[in-house]
Amino acid sequence: MKSNTHYWLRKDGKRLDGAVHGDTRITPPADEAFHVYGVWWVDPNTIKFYHNGEYKFTIHPSTEYDERPFRRPMHMNLVTETYDWETPPTAEELADDSINTTYYDWVRSYVLVKKPSGG
Protein backbone atom coordinates (compact mmCIF):
# COMPACT_ATOMS: atom_id res chain seq x y z
CA MET A 1 0.00 0.00 0.00
CA LYS A 2 1.81 3.06 -1.25
CA SER A 3 0.40 6.50 -0.47
CA ASN A 4 1.62 10.03 -0.91
CA THR A 5 0.90 13.69 -0.57
CA HIS A 6 2.28 16.21 -2.99
CA TYR A 7 1.72 19.71 -4.13
CA TRP A 8 3.43 21.78 -6.75
CA LEU A 9 4.20 25.43 -7.03
CA ARG A 10 6.29 27.60 -9.26
CA LYS A 11 9.07 29.84 -8.03
CA ASP A 12 11.54 31.69 -10.24
CA GLY A 13 10.32 29.68 -13.24
CA LYS A 14 10.98 26.33 -11.54
CA ARG A 15 8.38 23.74 -10.62
CA LEU A 16 8.81 22.75 -6.98
CA ASP A 17 7.36 19.50 -5.67
CA GLY A 18 6.55 19.02 -1.99
CA ALA A 19 6.13 15.23 -2.17
CA VAL A 20 6.12 12.94 0.87
CA HIS A 21 5.26 9.24 0.75
CA GLY A 22 4.59 6.29 3.00
CA ASP A 23 4.06 2.59 2.40
CA THR A 24 3.37 -0.71 4.07
CA ARG A 25 3.01 -4.33 2.98
CA ILE A 26 -0.51 -5.71 2.82
CA THR A 27 -1.50 -9.36 2.83
CA PRO A 28 -2.84 -10.73 0.59
CA PRO A 29 -1.72 -8.43 -2.25
CA ALA A 30 -4.19 -5.79 -3.43
CA ASP A 31 -5.13 -7.75 -6.56
CA GLU A 32 -5.95 -10.96 -4.69
CA ALA A 33 -8.62 -9.88 -2.19
CA PHE A 34 -11.04 -7.18 -1.12
CA HIS A 35 -9.38 -4.48 0.99
CA VAL A 36 -10.64 -1.47 2.91
CA TYR A 37 -8.43 1.61 2.81
CA GLY A 38 -8.91 4.58 5.09
CA VAL A 39 -7.41 8.01 5.52
CA TRP A 40 -7.89 10.42 8.40
CA TRP A 41 -6.92 13.93 7.43
CA VAL A 42 -6.27 15.09 10.99
CA ASP A 43 -5.05 18.60 10.21
CA PRO A 44 -3.14 20.48 7.47
CA ASN A 45 0.09 18.68 8.44
CA THR A 46 -1.03 15.21 9.58
CA ILE A 47 -2.60 12.45 7.47
CA LYS A 48 -3.07 8.94 8.91
CA PHE A 49 -3.47 5.87 6.69
CA TYR A 50 -5.33 2.66 7.54
CA HIS A 51 -5.74 -0.75 5.95
CA ASN A 52 -8.65 -3.05 6.84
CA GLY A 53 -9.36 -0.99 9.96
CA GLU A 54 -5.76 -1.08 11.21
CA TYR A 55 -3.55 2.00 11.48
CA LYS A 56 -0.49 1.67 9.23
CA PHE A 57 1.42 4.98 9.01
CA THR A 58 1.26 8.77 9.16
CA ILE A 59 2.42 11.23 6.55
CA HIS A 60 3.41 14.74 7.50
CA PRO A 61 3.28 16.73 4.25
CA SER A 62 6.35 18.74 3.36
CA THR A 63 6.47 22.21 4.88
CA GLU A 64 9.50 23.22 2.83
CA TYR A 65 7.46 25.65 0.70
CA ASP A 66 4.33 26.16 2.84
CA GLU A 67 4.02 25.73 6.61
CA ARG A 68 0.41 24.46 6.30
CA PRO A 69 0.25 22.87 2.83
CA PHE A 70 -3.15 21.15 3.10
CA ARG A 71 -5.24 23.80 4.83
CA ARG A 72 -7.82 24.24 2.05
CA PRO A 73 -10.73 21.89 1.25
CA MET A 74 -9.69 19.00 -0.97
CA HIS A 75 -11.31 16.30 -3.07
CA MET A 76 -10.75 12.58 -3.60
CA ASN A 77 -9.19 11.02 -6.67
CA LEU A 78 -9.80 7.30 -7.10
CA VAL A 79 -7.32 6.08 -9.64
CA THR A 80 -5.59 3.02 -10.98
CA GLU A 81 -2.14 3.81 -12.25
CA THR A 82 1.04 2.09 -13.32
CA TYR A 83 4.20 3.09 -11.50
CA ASP A 84 7.91 2.64 -12.08
CA TRP A 85 8.17 -0.07 -9.38
CA GLU A 86 5.73 -2.31 -11.32
CA THR A 87 6.09 -4.21 -14.56
CA PRO A 88 4.13 -2.23 -17.18
CA PRO A 89 1.12 -4.02 -18.70
CA THR A 90 1.28 -5.31 -22.24
CA ALA A 91 -1.00 -4.01 -24.99
CA GLU A 92 -3.00 -7.27 -24.73
CA GLU A 93 -3.47 -6.82 -20.95
CA LEU A 94 -4.64 -3.24 -21.45
CA ALA A 95 -7.22 -4.45 -23.97
CA ASP A 96 -8.58 -7.13 -21.59
CA ASP A 97 -11.34 -5.59 -19.44
CA SER A 98 -11.49 -8.72 -17.26
CA ILE A 99 -8.10 -7.84 -15.73
CA ASN A 100 -7.58 -4.11 -16.29
CA THR A 101 -10.63 -2.70 -14.52
CA THR A 102 -10.82 -1.44 -10.95
CA TYR A 103 -14.08 -1.76 -9.06
CA TYR A 104 -15.01 0.29 -6.02
CA ASP A 105 -17.78 -1.25 -3.94
CA TRP A 106 -18.34 1.99 -2.08
CA VAL A 107 -16.65 5.22 -1.18
CA ARG A 108 -17.46 7.24 1.92
CA SER A 109 -16.29 10.57 3.19
CA TYR A 110 -16.90 11.85 6.71
CA VAL A 111 -16.45 15.13 8.51
CA LEU A 112 -15.28 14.90 12.10
CA VAL A 113 -17.67 16.87 14.28
CA LYS A 114 -16.91 17.70 17.90
CA LYS A 115 -19.46 16.45 20.38
CA PRO A 116 -21.46 19.32 21.91
CA SER A 117 -20.45 20.09 25.47
CA GLY A 118 -22.83 19.11 28.26
CA GLY A 119 -24.29 16.14 26.45
Secondary structure in CASP SS format (residue, H / E / C, confidence):
PFRMAT SS
TARGET T0000
AUTHOR 0000-0000-0000
METHOD secondary structure of the structure
MODEL  1
M C 1.00
K E 1.00
S E 1.00
N E 1.00
T E 1.00
H C 1.00
Y C 1.00
W E 1.00
L E 1.00
R E 1.00
K E 1.00
D C 1.00
G C 1.00
K E 1.00
R E 1.00
L E 1.00
D E 1.00
G C 1.00
A C 1.00
V E 1.00
H E 1.00
G E 1.00
D E 1.00
T C 1.00
R C 1.00
I C 1.00
T C 1.00
P C 1.00
P C 1.00
A C 1.00
D C 1.00
E C 1.00
A C 1.00
F C 1.00
H C 1.00
V C 1.00
Y E 1.00
G E 1.00
V E 1.00
W E 1.00
W E 1.00
V E 1.00
D E 1.00
P C 1.00
N C 1.00
T E 1.00
I E 1.00
K E 1.00
F E 1.00
Y E 1.00
H E 1.00
N C 1.00
G C 1.00
E E 1.00
Y E 1.00
K E 1.00
F E 1.00
T E 1.00
I E 1.00
H C 1.00
P C 1.00
S C 1.00
T C 1.00
E C 1.00
Y C 1.00
D C 1.00
E C 1.00
R C 1.00
P C 1.00
F C 1.00
R C 1.00
R C 1.00
P C 1.00
M C 1.00
H C 1.00
M C 1.00
N C 1.00
L C 1.00
V C 1.00
T C 1.00
E C 1.00
T C 1.00
Y C 1.00
D C 1.00
W C 1.00
E C 1.00
T C 1.00
P C 1.00
P C 1.00
T C 1.00
A H 1.00
E H 1.00
E H 1.00
L H 1.00
A C 1.00
D C 1.00
D C 1.00
S C 1.00
I C 1.00
N C 1.00
T C 1.00
T C 1.00
Y C 1.00
Y C 1.00
D C 1.00
W C 1.00
V C 1.00
R C 1.00
S C 1.00
Y C 1.00
V C 1.00
L C 1.00
V C 1.00
K C 1.00
K C 1.00
P C 1.00
S C 1.00
G C 1.00
G C 1.00
END
